[in-house]
Amino acid sequence: VYRIVAIDVRSRREGRDLRKVGFYDPITNQTYLNLPAILDFLKKGAQPTRTVHDISKKAGIFTELSLNKTKLN
């Protein structure tokens, strides 16, 4: 099981995380994502890794993010 976390770019890779925002289990193909927390970090400028981007894309997070931007404009 892989944890999906938000970390500060200035901290070490294995450093303390800012917040746990989900997990991914490749064996059972089970994913849990805290959508409000992820959307909040992305709105603040967070950059997901390629793997997290792919997992998030499958979950429709970027669709949700673009819908929220449309509502704000």
KASULJO-V806956 format. One line per field, one symbol per residue. ss: DSSP state (~ for helix, > for strand, _ for the rest). phi: phi as a letter, one per 20 degrees, with the letter a starting at -180 (. if undefined). burial: b if it has 9 or more other ideal C-beta (glycine too) atoms within 8 Angstrom, else e. A space follows every 50 residues. Layout:
ss->???
phi->???
burial->???
This chain:
ss->_>>>>>____________>>>>>>>____>>>>_~~~~~~~~~______~ ~~~~~~~~~_~~~~~~~~~~~~_
phi->.dedcdcfgeefgeffefaedrbbdffeldccceggfffffffeofdfff ffffffffenffffffffffffe
burial->eeebbbbeeeeeeeeebeebbbbbbeeeeebebbbebbbebbeeeeeeee ebbebbbebebeebbeebeeeee
